[in-house]
Amino acid sequence: MLIIDALNTQDTFTETEKRIANYILAHITEIPHIYIEDLAKSAYTSHSAVIRLCKKIGYSGFRDFKLAIAEAVHSQQHTFDSVNANFPFNAQDSPMEIAKKMADLTINTINRTHAQLDNSLLSKAADILSNAERIFLFSIGDSQVRGRSFQNKLIKIDKLVIIADEYRDAAWNAVRLTEKDCALFISYAGRNAQYQNILQFFKEEKIPTILLTGNNKSELVELAQLPIVTIQEEYDFAKIATFSSQVSFEYILDTLYSILYAKEYDKNLIGLKRKQEILEKGILKEE
């Protein structure tokens, strides 16, 4: 989770920790240059309370925390124009103004998603997908469109992807999986009772699972073997469209496809040339 999001998500914070977090957010550009004693004094708390907050959100101490804040501040200062992810344009905007705002939203979303990924997470996800004999994709609505695009790419490197929700057969497809397969779930809101049951079943059967979601509080996160949580500034209601979440998902899936391709780059390139030759000159050539 991005450090700014961690400070804004205060459900597990004590009142003292909330006061410290709110002070930091209100004076974010000053924090990289402040001493811990000064922060404690300004937030009306103690040195140890500041350290506890740093550790609660995943940092070893105040120095480590300050470095993360400095990176976040630098990123904010060098980003594109901020755009409301839920209502990125209004009725008065010209076509080119809308185009500019959609470009900014797309770029900001990808940058925000990239900042929440790491090498270990991507490597583990790619390994699960690479080792699977079959990949079963669980997603509905707009997220299934992203999944079908992923399926289309993986066909080109001989990976079998099955859309598990097609024809409302998610449960029947779920019982088909073995430990040699894997299941990929895509759900921005992360609230799906059937997926919760299926993930529980997969956990008991030791079937590898990956989850893409934008909800770090989702019960699905606790059940998935490898949850990939990328939080966006998008509601799961009251919005023009699922712009931000779907840009994020497509970026992650394109990245995973690219990692899989790179694992056997020469083999995949030779296979691509052979298949193209068959399609262009062989019996499968389109007239």
GIPE-V473571 format. One record per residue. N is the residue number from 0. RES is the residue in one letter. OMEGA is omega in whole degrees, 0 to 359 (none if undefined). NEAR is the number of other C-alpha atoms within 8 Angstrom. D_LAST is the distance of its C-alpha to the last C-alpha in whole Angstrom. Layout:
N&RES&OMEGA&NEAR&D_LAST / N&RES&OMEGA&NEAR&D_LAST
//
This chain:
0&M&176&8&52 / 1&L&185&7&52 / 2&I&179&10&56 / 3&I&178&9&56 / 4&D&180&8&55 / 5&A&180&10&57 / 6&L&178&11&60 / 7&N&179&8&59 / 8&T&192&6&58 / 9&Q&185&8&62 / 10&D&183&4&62 / 11&T&182&4&64 / 12&F&169&8&66 / 13&T&179&6&70 / 14&E&178&6&71 / 15&T&180&9&72 / 16&E&177&11&69 / 17&K&180&10&68 / 18&R&178&9&70 / 19&I&181&12&69 / 20&A&181&10&65 / 21&N&178&10&66 / 22&Y&180&10&68 / 23&I&181&9&66 / 24&L&181&9&63 / 25&A&183&6&65 / 26&H&190&8&66 / 27&I&183&10&63 / 28&T&181&7&63 / 29&E&188&7&67 / 30&I&180&11&66 / 31&P&184&10&65 / 32&H&186&5&68 / 33&I&174&8&70 / 34&Y&183&6&73 / 35&I&179&9&73 / 36&E&180&8&76 / 37&D&178&8&76 / 38&L&180&9&73 / 39&A&180&14&75 / 40&K&182&9&78 / 41&S&181&8&75 / 42&A&178&9&74 / 43&Y&181&6&77 / 44&T&184&11&76 / 45&S&176&9&77 / 46&H&183&9&76 / 47&S&179&6&75 / 48&A&177&11&73 / 49&V&179&14&71 / 50&I&180&10&70 / 51&R&179&8&69 / 52&L&179&9&67 / 53&C&181&13&65 / 54&K&181&10&65 / 55&K&181&7&64 / 56&I&168&9&60 / 57&G&180&6&60 / 58&Y&185&10&62 / 59&S&181&8&64 / 60&G&185&9&67 / 61&F&180&11&67 / 62&R&177&6&66 / 63&D&179&9&63 / 64&F&181&11&62 / 65&K&178&10&63 / 66&L&178&9&61 / 67&A&177&9&58 / 68&I&180&13&60 / 69&A&178&11&59 / 70&E&180&8&56 / 71&A&179&10&55 / 72&V&179&10&57 / 73&H&180&8&55 / 74&S&179&8&52 / 75&Q&183&7&53 / 76&Q&182&6&54 / 77&H&179&6&51 / 78&T&178&8&49 / 79&F&183&7&47 / 80&D&179&6&48 / 81&S&181&8&49 / 82&V&176&8&47 / 83&N&184&9&48 / 84&A&183&10&45 / 85&N&178&13&46 / 86&F&188&8&46 / 87&P&179&11&45 / 88&F&178&8&45 / 89&N&187&6&47 / 90&A&184&4&47 / 91&Q&183&4&48 / 92&D&175&9&46 / 93&S&178&6&44 / 94&P&181&6&40 / 95&M&175&7&41 / 96&E&177&8&43 / 97&I&180&11&41 / 98&A&180&8&39 / 99&K&181&8&41 / 100&K&179&12&43 / 101&M&176&9&39 / 102&A&179&8&39 / 103&D&180&12&42 / 104&L&180&14&42 / 105&T&181&11&39 / 106&I&179&9&40 / 107&N&181&11&44 / 108&T&180&12&42 / 109&I&178&11&40 / 110&N&180&8&43 / 111&R&179&9&45 / 112&T&180&12&43 / 113&H&182&7&43 / 114&A&182&8&47 / 115&Q&178&10&47 / 116&L&172&10&45 / 117&D&186&7&46 / 118&N&182&6&45 / 119&S&181&6&47 / 120&L&181&9&45 / 121&L&179&10&41 / 122&S&180&8&42 / 123&K&180&9&43 / 124&A&180&11&40 / 125&A&179&11&38 / 126&D&179&8&40 / 127&I&181&10&40 / 128&L&182&9&36 / 129&S&184&7&35 / 130&N&184&8&38 / 131&A&174&10&36 / 132&E&177&9&34 / 133&R&177&11&33 / 134&I&178&14&33 / 135&F&184&14&34 / 136&L&178&14&34 / 137&F&179&14&36 / 138&S&179&13&36 / 139&I&175&8&36 / 140&G&182&6&35 / 141&D&181&8&34 / 142&S&178&13&35 / 143&Q&176&11&32 / 144&V&176&8&29 / 145&R&180&11&31 / 146&G&179&12&30 / 147&R&175&9&27 / 148&S&177&8&26 / 149&F&178&11&28 / 150&Q&181&11&26 / 151&N&179&8&23 / 152&K&184&9&24 / 153&L&176&12&26 / 154&I&185&10&23 / 155&K&176&8&22 / 156&I&171&10&25 / 157&D&174&6&25 / 158&K&182&10&28 / 159&L&179&10&28 / 160&V&181&11&29 / 161&I&177&9&30 / 162&I&189&11&30 / 163&A&183&13&34 / 164&D&181&11&34 / 165&E&181&7&31 / 166&Y&178&4&33 / 167&R&183&6&36 / 168&D&185&9&36 / 169&A&183&10&38 / 170&A&179&7&41 / 171&W&178&7&39 / 172&N&181&10&37 / 173&A&182&9&40 / 174&V&179&6&42 / 175&R&185&6&39 / 176&L&173&11&39 / 177&T&179&8&41 / 178&E&179&9&43 / 179&K&179&10&40 / 180&D&169&14&38 / 181&C&179&18&38 / 182&A&178&12&38 / 183&L&179&12&37 / 184&F&176&11&39 / 185&I&181&14&38 / 186&S&183&13&41 / 187&Y&181&11&42 / 188&A&179&9&45 / 189&G&179&12&46 / 190&R&181&8&47 / 191&N&185&6&46 / 192&A&180&6&48 / 193&Q&178&6&45 / 194&Y&178&9&44 / 195&Q&179&11&48 / 196&N&181&8&48 / 197&I&179&10&45 / 198&L&176&12&46 / 199&Q&178&9&49 / 200&F&180&8&48 / 201&F&179&11&46 / 202&K&179&12&49 / 203&E&181&7&51 / 204&E&180&8&48 / 205&K&177&7&48 / 206&I&182&14&44 / 207&P&181&12&43 / 208&T&174&13&42 / 209&I&178&14&41 / 210&L&170&16&42 / 211&L&181&14&41 / 212&T&176&15&43 / 213&G&184&13&45 / 214&N&182&11&48 / 215&N&179&8&51 / 216&K&181&5&53 / 217&S&175&10&50 / 218&E&178&9&52 / 219&L&180&12&48 / 220&V&181&11&49 / 221&E&185&6&52 / 222&L&183&10&50 / 223&A&177&12&47 / 224&Q&181&9&47 / 225&L&176&9&45 / 226&P&174&10&46 / 227&I&185&10&44 / 228&V&177&12&46 / 229&T&186&13&45 / 230&I&177&10&47 / 231&Q&179&10&46 / 232&E&183&8&48 / 233&E&176&10&46 / 234&Y&171&7&48 / 235&D&175&7&46 / 236&F&174&4&47 / 237&A&178&6&48 / 238&K&180&10&45 / 239&I&179&6&42 / 240&A&181&5&40 / 241&T&184&10&39 / 242&F&189&9&38 / 243&S&183&13&40 / 244&S&183&11&40 / 245&Q&173&11&36 / 246&V&180&11&36 / 247&S&181&12&38 / 248&F&181&12&36 / 249&E&178&9&33 / 250&Y&179&9&35 / 251&I&181&8&36 / 252&L&176&9&33 / 253&D&178&9&31 / 254&T&179&8&34 / 255&L&177&11&35 / 256&Y&181&11&31 / 257&S&178&8&32 / 258&I&178&9&35 / 259&L&179&10&33 / 260&Y&183&10&30 / 261&A&180&7&33 / 262&K&179&6&35 / 263&E&190&8&33 / 264&Y&183&8&31 / 265&D&179&6&30 / 266&K&181&7&29 / 267&N&179&10&27 / 268&L&177&8&25 / 269&I&178&8&25 / 270&G&179&9&23 / 271&L&181&10&21 / 272&K&180&8&20 / 273&R&181&8&19 / 274&K&179&8&17 / 275&Q&180&8&15 / 276&E&178&9&15 / 277&I&182&11&13 / 278&L&183&11&11 / 279&E&186&9&10 / 280&K&184&8&10 / 281&G&184&8&11 / 282&I&181&6&10 / 283&L&179&8&9 / 284&K&178&9&6 / 285&E&180&5&4 / 286&E&none&2&0
//
